[in-house]
Amino acid sequence: MGKVVIKYVWEIPVRVTHWINVLCIITLCFTGLYIGSPKTLALNPSQYIMGWTRFLHFVAGYTFTVSVLARIYWAFVGNEYSRWRVFIPWLTSEGRRRMWEVSRWYVFLSRRLPADVGLNAMAATIYLIVFLLYLFMIVTGFALYVQYDPHSFMHALFGWLLPIIPAQWLRLTHHLAMWLLIGFVINHIYSAWLVDIRVKGGVISGIFSGYKSVEE
């Protein structure tokens, strides 16, 4: 076993956007579920329960959009562990080999996990898909939002989707994508815990501090 060193892996923008996304996804899921299937929680209309719920949903949506765009920007200016190239390992034969090795480890067909300082090849590919799902949620969410203001700048950005896909289908796909994200969150927590227990590299603590234990 080689010498173990502490390495700075996750820069501040990566960690900040990660936790902003966590808070936003939680807020968006709970408020979105209520908006889609409202319950009678108010004793009179002045309590404005649905109005405040929609307001929180919109604020979280705007915040989530800024956070996702900031993380995409950092994929072009950040360190080697956060660069966009990390998320497309399958373009090279070495990357595809590492994806295969990691996937075998995840399903307990292999005892050896390839050593990666940042994201492993399989996780990086999944995160790329998740970020595409983020963008899908942003576009469909704003398309639904701007239909009530057809003369706004936001409608010019996202309203083009409404003639292509009916609003009800947008709501349905937006709702289904939410459940895909919830499934990802469950798997993400489990996978991070599993890797942290087996590798002992500070996977979970690293997203707070930025540092991981790495074997030279």
C-alpha positions as CSV (number, residue, x, y, z in Angstrom):
1,M,0.0,0.0,0.0
2,G,1.4,3.4,-1.0
3,K,1.7,6.5,1.0
4,V,-1.7,8.3,1.7
5,V,-1.7,12.1,1.1
6,I,-4.4,14.7,1.5
7,K,-5.3,16.4,-1.8
8,Y,-7.5,19.4,-2.5
9,V,-10.0,18.0,-5.0
10,W,-13.4,19.8,-4.8
11,E,-13.1,23.6,-5.2
12,I,-15.4,26.0,-3.5
13,P,-17.7,26.6,-6.5
14,V,-18.2,22.8,-6.9
15,R,-19.1,22.4,-3.2
16,V,-21.3,25.5,-3.1
17,T,-23.3,24.6,-6.2
18,H,-23.6,21.0,-5.0
19,W,-25.3,22.0,-1.7
20,I,-27.4,24.7,-3.4
21,N,-28.7,22.1,-5.8
22,V,-29.5,19.8,-2.8
23,L,-31.6,22.5,-1.1
24,C,-33.3,23.5,-4.3
25,I,-34.2,19.9,-5.3
26,I,-35.7,19.3,-1.9
27,T,-37.7,22.5,-2.1
28,L,-38.8,22.0,-5.7
29,C,-39.9,18.4,-5.1
30,F,-42.0,19.2,-2.0
31,T,-43.6,22.3,-3.5
32,G,-44.0,20.6,-6.9
33,L,-45.9,17.7,-5.4
34,Y,-48.2,20.0,-3.6
35,I,-48.8,22.1,-6.7
36,G,-49.6,19.0,-8.7
37,S,-51.9,17.5,-6.1
38,P,-53.0,20.3,-3.8
39,K,-54.6,19.7,-0.4
40,T,-56.9,22.0,1.6
41,L,-54.4,23.4,4.2
42,A,-55.9,26.9,4.6
43,L,-58.9,27.9,6.7
44,N,-59.6,30.9,4.5
45,P,-58.2,32.2,1.1
46,S,-56.2,35.0,2.8
47,Q,-53.7,32.5,4.1
48,Y,-52.6,32.2,0.4
49,I,-51.1,28.6,0.8
50,M,-51.0,27.8,-2.9
51,G,-49.6,31.3,-3.7
52,W,-46.8,30.9,-1.2
53,T,-46.1,27.4,-2.4
54,R,-45.8,28.5,-6.0
55,F,-43.6,31.5,-4.9
56,L,-41.2,29.1,-3.2
57,H,-41.2,26.8,-6.2
58,F,-40.4,29.7,-8.5
59,V,-37.6,31.1,-6.2
60,A,-36.1,27.6,-5.9
61,G,-36.3,27.2,-9.7
62,Y,-34.5,30.5,-10.4
63,T,-31.9,29.7,-7.8
64,F,-31.4,26.2,-9.2
65,T,-31.0,27.6,-12.7
66,V,-28.3,30.0,-11.6
67,S,-26.5,27.2,-9.7
68,V,-26.6,24.8,-12.6
69,L,-25.3,27.4,-15.0
70,A,-22.5,28.4,-12.6
71,R,-21.5,24.7,-12.4
72,I,-21.4,24.4,-16.2
73,Y,-19.3,27.5,-16.3
74,W,-16.9,26.0,-13.8
75,A,-16.6,22.9,-15.9
76,F,-14.6,25.1,-18.3
77,V,-12.4,27.0,-15.8
78,G,-12.1,24.7,-12.8
79,N,-9.4,22.3,-11.8
80,E,-8.8,18.9,-13.5
81,Y,-11.4,17.2,-11.3
82,S,-14.2,19.4,-12.3
83,R,-13.5,19.9,-16.0
84,W,-16.0,18.9,-18.7
85,R,-13.7,16.2,-20.0
86,V,-14.2,14.3,-16.7
87,F,-17.9,13.7,-17.7
88,I,-17.2,12.0,-21.0
89,P,-14.8,9.1,-20.1
90,W,-16.5,6.8,-22.7
91,L,-14.8,8.6,-25.5
92,T,-11.6,6.8,-24.9
93,S,-10.9,3.1,-24.7
94,E,-9.2,3.6,-21.3
95,G,-12.3,5.4,-20.1
96,R,-14.6,2.7,-21.2
97,R,-12.4,0.1,-19.5
98,R,-12.6,2.0,-16.3
99,M,-16.3,2.4,-16.6
100,W,-16.6,-1.4,-17.0
101,E,-14.4,-2.1,-13.9
102,V,-16.3,0.4,-11.8
103,S,-19.7,-1.0,-12.8
104,R,-18.6,-4.5,-11.9
105,W,-17.5,-3.3,-8.5
106,Y,-20.8,-1.5,-7.9
107,V,-22.7,-4.8,-8.5
108,F,-20.3,-6.8,-6.4
109,L,-18.8,-8.8,-9.3
110,S,-15.3,-7.4,-8.5
111,R,-13.4,-6.7,-5.3
112,R,-11.2,-4.0,-6.9
113,L,-12.3,-0.5,-7.4
114,P,-10.1,1.5,-9.8
115,A,-8.3,4.3,-8.0
116,D,-9.7,7.8,-8.9
117,V,-8.9,11.0,-7.2
118,G,-12.0,12.8,-8.4
119,L,-15.1,11.2,-9.9
120,N,-14.8,7.6,-11.1
121,A,-15.7,6.9,-14.7
122,M,-19.2,5.5,-14.1
123,A,-20.2,8.2,-11.7
124,A,-19.0,10.9,-14.1
125,T,-21.1,9.5,-16.9
126,I,-24.2,9.3,-14.6
127,Y,-23.6,13.0,-13.5
128,L,-23.6,14.0,-17.2
129,I,-27.0,12.4,-17.7
130,V,-28.2,14.1,-14.5
131,F,-27.1,17.5,-15.6
132,L,-28.9,17.0,-18.9
133,L,-31.9,16.1,-16.8
134,Y,-31.4,19.3,-14.8
135,L,-31.4,21.3,-18.1
136,F,-34.6,19.5,-19.1
137,M,-36.3,20.4,-15.9
138,I,-35.2,24.0,-16.2
139,V,-36.5,24.4,-19.8
140,T,-39.8,22.6,-19.2
141,G,-40.3,24.4,-15.9
142,F,-39.8,27.8,-17.4
143,A,-41.9,26.9,-20.4
144,L,-44.8,26.1,-18.1
145,Y,-44.1,29.3,-16.1
146,V,-44.0,31.8,-18.9
147,Q,-47.3,30.7,-20.6
148,Y,-49.1,33.2,-18.3
149,D,-47.1,36.1,-19.6
150,P,-46.8,35.8,-23.4
151,H,-45.2,39.2,-23.9
152,S,-42.2,38.7,-21.5
153,F,-38.6,38.2,-22.2
154,M,-38.7,34.8,-20.5
155,H,-41.5,33.8,-22.9
156,A,-39.2,34.7,-25.8
157,L,-36.6,32.3,-24.3
158,F,-38.8,29.4,-23.4
159,G,-42.2,29.9,-25.0
160,W,-41.2,28.3,-28.3
161,L,-41.6,24.9,-26.6
162,L,-45.4,25.4,-26.0
163,P,-46.5,25.1,-29.7
164,I,-44.4,22.0,-30.0
165,I,-45.4,20.1,-26.9
166,P,-48.8,20.8,-25.3
167,A,-48.7,22.2,-21.7
168,Q,-50.2,19.1,-20.2
169,W,-47.5,16.9,-21.7
170,L,-44.9,19.3,-20.4
171,R,-46.4,19.0,-16.9
172,L,-46.4,15.2,-17.2
173,T,-42.7,14.9,-18.4
174,H,-41.7,17.6,-15.8
175,H,-43.3,15.5,-13.1
176,L,-41.8,12.2,-14.3
177,A,-38.3,13.7,-14.5
178,M,-38.7,14.7,-10.9
179,W,-39.1,11.1,-9.9
180,L,-36.0,10.2,-11.9
181,L,-34.1,12.8,-9.9
182,I,-35.4,11.4,-6.7
183,G,-34.2,8.0,-7.7
184,F,-30.8,9.4,-8.6
185,V,-30.6,11.1,-5.1
186,I,-31.3,7.8,-3.4
187,N,-28.7,6.0,-5.5
188,H,-26.2,8.9,-5.1
189,I,-26.4,8.8,-1.3
190,Y,-26.0,5.0,-1.2
191,S,-23.1,5.0,-3.7
192,A,-21.2,7.8,-1.9
193,W,-21.6,5.9,1.4
194,L,-20.5,2.6,-0.1
195,V,-17.4,4.1,-1.7
196,D,-16.5,6.0,1.5
197,I,-16.8,2.8,3.6
198,R,-14.8,0.6,1.2
199,V,-12.2,3.1,0.0
200,K,-11.9,5.3,3.1
201,G,-10.9,8.3,0.9
202,G,-13.2,10.9,2.4
203,V,-15.8,10.9,-0.4
204,I,-18.6,12.3,1.8
205,S,-16.4,14.6,4.0
206,G,-14.7,15.9,0.8
207,I,-17.9,17.5,-0.4
208,F,-17.8,19.6,2.8
209,S,-14.1,20.3,3.1
210,G,-12.9,19.9,-0.5
211,Y,-10.1,17.5,0.6
212,K,-9.8,13.7,0.0
213,S,-7.3,11.1,1.2
214,V,-5.5,9.7,-1.9
215,E,-3.0,6.8,-2.1
216,E,0.1,7.8,-4.1
